[in-house]
Amino acid sequence: MKISREEDYAIALVSALARHYGQGLVSLETIINKHNMPQRFTRGIAAKLQKAGLIMSKEGRGGGVALSKKPSEILLSEILSALDGLPIESHCSNAKHQSHCPHYNTCSARKTWEFINESLTKRLGTTSIAQIEKL
């Protein structure tokens, strides 16, 4: 599995906002500059996170962005899902492959990827951004 650049920046953005949690709105420009993030790209990510209900924003003077809920309530799976980043997909684990592969039901590679996918999905669904910030 390779985490996309977009997913990487999304987690970095939410982590940065977690550090400001409870302090009101922070300028997205401030976060972008402090963490050397590409401006247009990060604004697009922020829009997706807002649409998913993970961050809120206010335009204009005194505006900015903030988390929509506590860092302990924001799961990594929610961040990745906001960007269509789940689950891990391999050629063998794709159900469409079943009709083309005579070994689909007995394939150890497929079973391995399914096991890893289930384990990772479970971990992402139980790990909050607050837990990551403590690492």
DAHU-V12207 format. One record per helix or strand of 3 or more residues. SS is the DSSP state (helix for helix, strand for strand). FROM is the first residue (numbers start at 0). LEN is the number of residues. If there is no record, write none. Layout:
SS | FROM | LEN
SS | FROM | LEN
//
This chain:
helix | 4 | 15
helix | 27 | 7
helix | 38 | 13
strand | 54 | 4
strand | 63 | 4
helix | 70 | 3
helix | 75 | 7
helix | 94 | 5
helix | 107 | 17
helix | 128 | 5
//
